[in-house]
Amino acid sequence: MVPEITSTPCDDAARVCGALDADLGWALGVVFRSYLKVTNAVLADVPGGPRGYQVLASAAGGRPGTQLALAQQLGVDRTVMTYLLDDLERAGLVERRPDPTDRRARRIAVTGHGEEILARLTERLRQAEEHLLGSLDDPDRATFRTILQRLATRIDDLDPTPDACTVAREITETPTPPRRVSA
């Protein structure tokens, strides 16, 4: 006697998804895992992977500038940031330059080679993101990105760790204390 098949794997998946369709954590997890899989593949050749790309992109934007500020902006431990910058520097993608206002600090600058690599990676990442968001039409993609960005820049209401915008604002608004000159 052949057992009767009452459901298919697709039916089971639909039932599970239906039960979780109001679960924000499940939906974020699915999208996040898919995003990580795609971006890790695209950014595999960059020292530090996605983190290395974020450092490269932030440094190319010219802010926040110093190694410490960059670590704070990206939420990376400063020791980890040091190793990450060492790897990016060895790859010829960034360089550390003395900060003209504080000789103890180093500014992170993208090299010409780093700019070329960043342009290629940014295009590959854009294509991967378009694929990931392929089930959304153009207006929905724009809305999704806008809402996600709004959440990301206002998450400090829930998390006492300052967000990227707060850190950048503090860096640009905080005057550098005068240096003491000893005679």
C-alpha positions as CSV (number, residue, x, y, z in Angstrom):
1,M,0.0,0.0,0.0
2,V,1.3,3.5,-1.0
3,P,1.0,6.1,1.7
4,E,-1.2,9.1,0.7
5,I,0.7,12.3,0.3
6,T,-1.2,15.1,1.9
7,S,1.3,17.9,1.4
8,T,4.3,18.9,-0.6
9,P,7.5,20.6,0.7
10,C,6.2,23.8,-1.0
11,D,2.9,23.5,0.9
12,D,4.8,22.9,4.2
13,A,7.0,26.0,3.5
14,A,3.9,28.1,2.6
15,R,2.2,27.0,5.9
16,V,5.3,27.9,8.0
17,C,5.7,31.2,6.2
18,G,2.0,31.9,6.7
19,A,2.4,31.3,10.4
20,L,5.4,33.7,10.5
21,D,4.2,36.3,8.1
22,A,3.7,38.8,11.0
23,D,7.0,37.9,12.7
24,L,9.4,40.8,12.0
25,G,12.3,38.8,13.4
26,W,11.8,36.0,11.0
27,A,11.4,38.2,8.0
28,L,14.5,40.3,8.9
29,G,16.4,37.1,9.5
30,V,15.5,35.7,6.1
31,V,16.4,38.9,4.2
32,F,19.6,39.4,6.3
33,R,20.9,35.9,5.7
34,S,20.2,36.2,2.0
35,Y,21.9,39.6,1.9
36,L,25.0,38.2,3.8
37,K,25.3,35.3,1.5
38,V,25.2,37.5,-1.6
39,T,27.5,40.2,-0.3
40,N,30.0,37.8,1.2
41,A,30.3,36.3,-2.3
42,V,30.7,39.7,-4.0
43,L,33.1,41.0,-1.4
44,A,35.2,37.8,-0.8
45,D,38.3,39.3,-2.3
46,V,38.4,42.4,-0.2
47,P,40.4,42.2,3.0
48,G,37.8,42.0,5.8
49,G,35.0,41.2,3.4
50,P,31.9,43.4,4.0
51,R,33.6,45.3,6.8
52,G,36.5,46.0,4.6
53,Y,34.2,47.3,2.0
54,Q,32.4,49.6,4.5
55,V,35.8,51.0,5.6
56,L,36.8,51.6,2.0
57,A,33.5,53.2,1.1
58,S,33.5,55.4,4.2
59,A,37.1,56.5,3.7
60,A,36.3,57.3,0.0
61,G,33.4,59.5,1.2
62,G,36.0,61.5,3.1
63,R,34.5,61.1,6.5
64,P,34.8,60.7,9.3
65,G,38.5,60.7,8.6
66,T,40.4,59.4,11.6
67,Q,40.9,55.8,12.4
68,L,39.1,56.1,15.7
69,A,36.1,58.0,14.3
70,L,35.8,55.5,11.5
71,A,35.7,52.6,14.0
72,Q,33.0,54.4,16.0
73,Q,31.0,55.2,12.9
74,L,31.0,51.6,11.7
75,G,30.6,50.1,15.2
76,V,34.0,48.2,14.9
77,D,36.2,47.7,18.0
78,R,39.3,50.0,17.6
79,T,41.7,47.0,17.9
80,V,39.8,45.1,15.1
81,M,39.8,48.4,13.1
82,T,43.6,48.5,13.4
83,Y,44.0,45.0,12.0
84,L,41.5,45.7,9.3
85,L,43.2,48.8,8.2
86,D,46.6,47.0,8.2
87,D,45.1,44.5,5.8
88,L,43.6,47.1,3.6
89,E,46.8,49.1,3.6
90,R,48.9,46.0,2.6
91,A,46.5,45.5,-0.3
92,G,47.2,49.0,-1.4
93,L,43.6,50.2,-1.0
94,V,44.0,52.7,1.8
95,E,46.7,54.6,3.5
96,R,47.1,56.3,6.9
97,R,48.1,59.9,6.9
98,P,48.9,62.1,9.8
99,D,46.1,64.3,10.9
100,P,47.2,68.0,10.5
101,T,45.3,69.0,13.6
102,D,46.3,66.2,15.9
103,R,49.6,64.5,15.3
104,R,48.6,61.5,17.4
105,A,45.7,60.7,15.1
106,R,45.8,59.2,11.6
107,R,43.4,60.0,8.8
108,I,42.3,57.2,6.5
109,A,42.5,57.9,2.8
110,V,41.7,55.8,-0.2
111,T,44.4,55.2,-2.8
112,G,43.9,55.4,-6.5
113,H,43.9,51.6,-6.6
114,G,41.4,51.6,-3.8
115,E,39.1,53.9,-5.7
116,E,39.2,51.6,-8.8
117,I,38.4,48.5,-6.7
118,L,35.7,50.4,-4.8
119,A,34.0,51.4,-8.1
120,R,34.0,47.8,-9.3
121,L,32.8,46.4,-6.0
122,T,30.1,49.0,-5.7
123,E,28.7,48.1,-9.1
124,R,28.8,44.3,-8.3
125,L,27.1,45.0,-5.0
126,R,24.4,47.1,-6.7
127,Q,23.7,44.2,-9.1
128,A,23.6,41.7,-6.2
129,E,21.2,44.0,-4.2
130,E,19.0,44.4,-7.3
131,H,18.8,40.6,-7.6
132,L,18.0,40.3,-3.9
133,L,15.2,42.9,-4.2
134,G,14.1,41.5,-7.5
135,S,10.6,40.6,-6.3
136,L,9.9,44.3,-5.5
137,D,9.0,46.8,-8.2
138,D,11.0,50.0,-8.5
139,P,8.8,52.2,-6.2
140,D,8.7,49.4,-3.6
141,R,12.5,49.1,-3.7
142,A,12.9,52.8,-3.2
143,T,10.4,52.8,-0.3
144,F,12.1,49.8,1.3
145,R,15.6,51.4,1.1
146,T,14.2,54.7,2.5
147,I,12.4,53.1,5.4
148,L,15.4,50.9,6.2
149,Q,17.8,53.9,6.1
150,R,15.4,55.8,8.4
151,L,15.3,53.0,10.9
152,A,19.1,52.6,10.8
153,T,19.8,56.2,11.4
154,R,17.3,56.5,14.3
155,I,17.9,53.2,16.0
156,D,19.6,55.1,18.9
157,D,16.1,55.5,20.5
158,L,16.3,51.7,21.2
159,D,20.1,51.3,21.5
160,P,22.2,53.5,23.7
161,T,25.2,53.0,21.3
162,P,25.3,56.1,19.1
163,D,24.4,55.7,15.5
164,A,26.6,56.7,12.5
165,C,24.9,60.1,12.1
166,T,25.3,61.0,15.8
167,V,29.0,60.0,15.7
168,A,29.6,62.0,12.5
169,R,27.8,65.1,14.0
170,E,29.8,64.9,17.2
171,I,33.0,64.6,15.3
172,T,32.3,67.6,13.1
173,E,30.8,69.8,15.8
174,T,33.4,69.1,18.6
175,P,36.2,71.7,18.4
176,T,39.7,70.4,18.8
177,P,41.2,71.5,22.1
178,P,44.2,73.8,21.8
179,R,47.5,72.1,22.1
180,R,49.8,73.1,24.9
181,V,53.3,74.2,23.9
182,S,55.9,73.7,26.6
183,A,58.8,76.1,26.7
